[in-house]
Amino acid sequence: MNPWTTCCHSFYCNVAKVFYAIAYIDGEIRDEEYTSFKEALKKEWVEKHKGRREVVDEIVARFEALKKEKRIAVDCFQEFVAYKKEHEKLFTNPMRSTIWELACSIADVVNKKNKSELILLAHLGRHLGLIKPRVQ
């Protein structure tokens, strides 16, 4: 397998981890969250960024695998953060913005954002460079 394919596969698997973490941080993934995630992903990746449908399918498949494995949300989030730190160049401004928008849309589906989702979103925003840490 060539490095580009491996890099992309790894990237999308790790992106799926952050979406899974946001959806599962409260201990369950509601049908509405899952449906909203797939619709938003399709809109953002395929329609807005002119991405390939296979990418959406790959992210959804990894999300479903994480759900089936009942992975711990915080662990998935930490794995995403570690991957991002190692591969900063893959996280362009448009990509960081897309990840942020999708994460927020997942959290907004059921009764808007709960406390655990807000905390995880704050951490995500900092790691994506979209939220500046407070200096005391």
N, C-alpha and C positions, 0 to 999 in steps of 0.2 A: 504494500500500500504506500502511495507516495506521501510525503510529509504534509503537503497542503491538505489532502483529504483527512489525514489523522488530526491535524491541527483544527480543522473545521469541526470534525466530529467531536473532538474533545471540548471545543468552545461551546457548541450547542448543548452538549450533555451538562456542562456546568451552568449554562444559562437556565436550563430546565430545573436545576437544583435550587436556584434562587426563587423561581416562580413556585416551585413545590413548597419551599420553606415558608413563603408568605401565605400560601393557601392552608398549610397544615400547622402553622404556629399555634393555633388555638386548639389543636388536638383532633380536628376533623376537617375533611374537605367536603363541603356541601356541593350538591349537584349544580347549584347556581354558580358557584365559584369555578367549577370545572368547565361548565359551558361558556361562561364569560371569558375565562382564560383562553379557550380555543378560538372563540370568535375574535377577541382582541388580538391574539397572536396572528391570526390570518390577516386581519385588517392591517396591522402594523408591518408585518414582514412581507406579505405578498403584495398588498395593494399600495401601501405608503412607500416602502423601500424597494419595491420591484424585486423582491426576493423570490427564491424558488420555493414551490410548494413542498418539495422534498425536505427543506429545512424545517418547515412548520411540522411536518409529519415526524421528523426526527426528534424535535423538541417535545412534542406531545407523547411520542413513544417512551422517551426517557422519563417524562413526568409520570406516566402511567406505571412504569417499572418501579420508580421510587415509591409510588403509592402502594403498589402490590407488596413491595418489600417492607412497607411501614417504617421507612427511614425516619429518624429523628430530625425534625425541622432545623434545629439549631446546628446539628452536625452538617447538614446539607448547606446551610448558609455559610458556615465556616469553610467548607470545602470550596464553595464559590469564591469567597474572599481570598483564600490562598491561591486559587487558580488565577484570579484577576491580578494579584500582586506579581505573579510570575509571568504574566502575559499582558502587561499594560498596553502594549501597542495595538492589541486587538480591540481595545475598548475606546473607540473613537467617540467624539462628542455625540454624533447622531445615535450611535449604538448605546451609549450610556443613557441618553434621553429616552430611547425606546424601552430599554430595560426598566427604567424608572416608571414610565407611563404604564407599562404592562403590570408591574408590581402594584402600583396604586389602584389600577382598575380591578385587580383580583381582590384587594383588600376592601374596596368600596362596595362590592356586590351585595353582601348580606349585612344589613344594619350599619352600613358605613364601616369605618375602621374601628376595631376594638383596641384595647390597651396593648395587648401583645403584638398586634399587627403594627400599631403606631411605633412601638419601640423598635421592632425589626426594620420598619421602613426608615426610621431615623438612622439606624446603623448602615443600611443600604445607601441612603443618600450621602452619608459621609464617605463611605468607601468608593462611591461613584464620583465623588468630588462635587456633588450638587448641593450639599448642605455643609456649611462651614461649622466646625466645632466651636463652641463658646469658649472664650478665654476668660478665666476668672482672675 
